[in-house]
Amino acid sequence: MKNRLKELRAECGWSQAELADRLDVSRQSVNAIETGKYDPSLPLAFKIARLFGRSIEAVFEDQ
């Protein structure tokens, strides 16, 4: 699954660790999602979308 997480995080000026704290996940999880090695659970995907004020479709796209 492709995503815009890294781009959205950069727009906010957050490090991976800062985003991880806001999402209550590890920095390694944020890195794995950004690099496409891990697809987040549906609840986490909703949490990410809400944090950035976007729809899930605006953050994640099916490949």
N, C-alpha and C positions, 0 to 999 in steps of 0.2 A: 504494500500500500504506500503510495507516495503521499508526502505531507509537506506543509509549509511551516513546520514548527520552528526550524532554525531561523528562517526569514522573519517570522512574527516575533520570536524571542529577541532577535537583533534590533528590530524596530523599537522594542521597549527598553533596549539597553541592558538586558538581563544576561547574566552568565547562566550556564547550565545548572550550576548549584543553586542560584537564586530561583530559577524556574522550578527546580526540583522541590525546593522548600515550599513554594506556593502551591504545588500540586500534591505535596506530602508523599513524594516518591524519591528514590535515590537519584543522584546525578547520573549514575550509570544507566538507569532506566531512560532518562531524558536523552542521553547520547544514543542509546539503542533505538529509540523511536525516531530520532532525527536521521539516523543513518539507514533506516529501513530494516534493521535487524530484528525488530520487535514491533508487533502491532499492539496498540494499547487495548485494554478491555473497553467495552462500550461505556461503562460508567466513567472511566478515565478519559475517554475521547470526549464525552459530554463536558467533563470538568475543564478540559483543555480549551474547548470551543467557548465555553462561558467565560473563562479567564481572559481570553482575547476579544470577547464580544463578537464572535463570529459564529456562523452555522458550522456544523460538523463538515458539511460539504465544502465550505470555504477553507478548511484546514486540511482535510484528508480527501484523497481521491483514489478510486479504484484504478488499478493499473491495467 
